[in-house]
Amino acid sequence: MSHKTCVIIGAGEGLGHALSRRFAEENFNLALISRSKEGSRAALEEAQKSFKDGKHLHFFGDALQPESITEAAQKVIETYENIEVLIYNVRGGYELKEPLDMTFSDLESIYKIEVVGAFAAVKVLLPGMIEKKQGKIIFSSATAALRGSGTNPIYAIGKFGLRALSQNLAKAYSKKGVHISHVRLDCALDVPLIREWYGKNFKEEETANVHDVAQNYWWIYLQPKSAWSNEVELRPFTEDWTF
């Protein structure tokens, strides 16, 4: 029997590489989809080190071009026999502006990145899971999915849409054996970009370790059908929170 396959869209050097390592440690093949192979180099290397006999490959896909996500997902189906997990780990940028300063292009772009790109992958990969009556789909999200912002509205709009997509899919297809979960990361992650942004003000204890986050994704995968979580929130012990 072929090894199970985990598809990660948005497999960068932060959470993406930690997810790649965690699932490879459990003898999963990794199909990594991103805008460039170089961008997924760390994730690919982690998979190769963690499961040397696995079939770990990179496929081009850009959420701003949803058709490319469709094409990548179709190539994944042609390459792997047993696709068990899909993780959509893509996010839009943090562009500070007031709502009236948003442009039509801003809204179109964030909708493609957060919602249309996710749907493009699901539309190709979910039918196979339904046919097998098993599979896991996990969306990486944020507390912005529950709370609007007067200064960062674009990001919130995108995450609101992603959460709606996740809930719609869960309500429609959970009963057909597919577990769909929306993970809200209510924190900054300890990734190179965050360390660069914070500079001297960076404090490790105020961020979430990406390998600890990846472990939680693995626990979601292990959840039995009688007790599935469709909404999960994660934050470090130091986080001030309101939801």
N, C-alpha and C positions, 0 to 999 in steps of 0.2 A: 504494500500500500504506500502511496506517495505521501511525503511529508505535507503537513498543513502549510498554508501560505497566509502571511499577513501582508496586506497592502497598506502602505503609508503614503498619503499624499501630503506633501509639505515636510519632507524628511531632511531637515536642515541640521546644523551643528548644535542646536539647542535640544529641545525636547525630542525632536525627530531622531537624533542619534541615540538617545537614551531608550526610546521605544524600540528602536531597531535592535539594540543590544538585548533588551529584556525578552523580546519574543524569540530572538535567535537562540538565547540561552535555553529556551524550551523546545528547541529543534524545529522551529518554524523557518520556512523559506521566507525571504523578504523581497517584496516587489516595491521598489521605491520610486515614487513619481515626484518630480520637481522640475524647475525651469532649467537646471543644468546639472550635469553629472558632478561637476566640481562642487556645487552647492550641497550635494548629497554624499560627498566623499567620506566625511566622518561617519555618517550613518552606514554606508556601505562597508567601510572597514570594520566597524563594530560588529556588523552581522557576520562578516567573514571570519573574524577572530572568535566569535562566540559559538558559531556553528559551522565548522570548516567543511562539512559534507553537504551543507545547504546550497540551494540554488538562489543566489542573491543577485538581483539585476536592477539596473536603473532604466527608467522610461521617461521620456520627455513629456511634460504636461505643464501648462500655465493656466491657472484659474481665471486669468483675465481673458483667456481664449478657451471657453468651455468645450469647444469642439476638440481641442487638443487633449483635454481630460478624457473625453469619450474615446478618442483614438487610443490613448495610453491604456485605459481600462480594457478595451477590446484586445489589445496586444497581450495584456496580462492574462486574460482568459485563454488566449491561444497558447500561452507559454506554460501555464500552471494548471494542474488538474484539480487541486483541492483548495479552493479559496475559502478560508474560514473567517478572516477578520479584515475589516476595512476601517482604517483610522484616518479621518479627515482632519489634518493638523495645519490648516492654512489660516492665516489671519490678515486683515487689512492693516494699513499703517495707522499711526497715531498722529493725526494732523489737527492741531489746535485751531479751531475757528468757531465762531458763533453760528447757530443754525441758519440765519439769513445770509451768511457768507458762503454757504454751501453752493456748489454748482450742480447742474444736471449731470455733468461728467463725474463729479464726486459720487453721486448716488448710483449712477450706472455702474461705476467701477466697483464700489463696495458690494453691490448686489451680486455682481458676477463672482467676485472673490469668495464671498461668504456663503452665498446661497446657490447660485447657478452652477458654480464649479462643484459644489458638494452634490447637487442633484445629478449632474452629469455622471459622476462616478457611481452614485447609487443606482441610477437608471440602468447602467450596464451590469453591475455586480450583484445587486439585490435579487434579481430573478433566479439566479443560480442557487442562492441561499434558500429562497422560498421553496425551490424544487427539492432541495435536500432536507428542508424543515429544520435547518440549523445555520447559525452564523451570528457574528457580532459586528455591529457598526457603531463606532464611537466618534463623536464630534468634539474636538477641542474647542472650548469656548471661554467665556469670561462673565464676570458679574454684570458687565455692560449689557448682557442679554436680558437682564431684569431691571436695569436702571438707566434712564436716559441721562444726557449730559448737556450742560449749557456751553461747554467749551470743547468737547470732543464728540459731537453728535454723529459724525460719520461712522465711527467705530461701533457706537451703540446701535445704530440702525442696522448695520450688518449683522451683529450678533443677535439682535431681536429676531431677524429673519432666519438665521441659522437655527435658533431654538424652536421657532415655529415649524420649520421643516422637520426637525428631529421629532417633535411631538406628533406631527401628522403621520410620519412614517411609523412611529411606535404604535400609535392607535390603530393603524391599518394592518400592520404586518407582525406585531408581536404574537398574535394568535396563530400565525403561520410558522412560528418557531424561530423567528429572528429577533435577537435582542438588540435594541437600539438605545444608546445612552448619550446624553448631552452632559459633558463635563465642564463645569464652570471653575476656572482657575482664578480665584479671587486674590490675586497676589502677583508680584513680579517673580519671574523665574531667574534662577542663577544661571544665566547664559552670557556669552561674551558681549552681546549687544547691550544688555542691562549693565554689566560691569563698566562698559565704556561710557554709557549715559551717566551713571551715578558718579563715576570717577572716585575721588577721595571720600565721597559720602556713602559709598557702597558698604552695606553691612550684610554679611552672609546669612545671619540669623533672621533677617527680615525678608528673605526670599525663599522660594521653594526649590529644593534640590531636584533637578530634573529626573534623577534616577529613582527618587522616592515617588515622584509623580508617576513615572512609568510603572512602578510597582503597583500603584493604585489602578492603573489601566489593566494590568494583568489580573488583579483581583476582580475587576469588573468582568473580565473574560471568564473567570472561574465561577461566577454566580450561577446557581441552579435556577431552572425555569420557574420554580415555585416562589422565588424571592428575587426578582430582577429589580435593579435600580435603573430608572429611566432618566433621573436627574441626580447628578453627583456634584458636590462642591468641595474644593480643596483649597486650603490656605495654611501658611505656617503659623505656629503658635503665637507669634508676635503680632499678627495682623489685626488692625482695628477694622471691625466689619459691622455692616448694618443689615445684611440679609442672611 
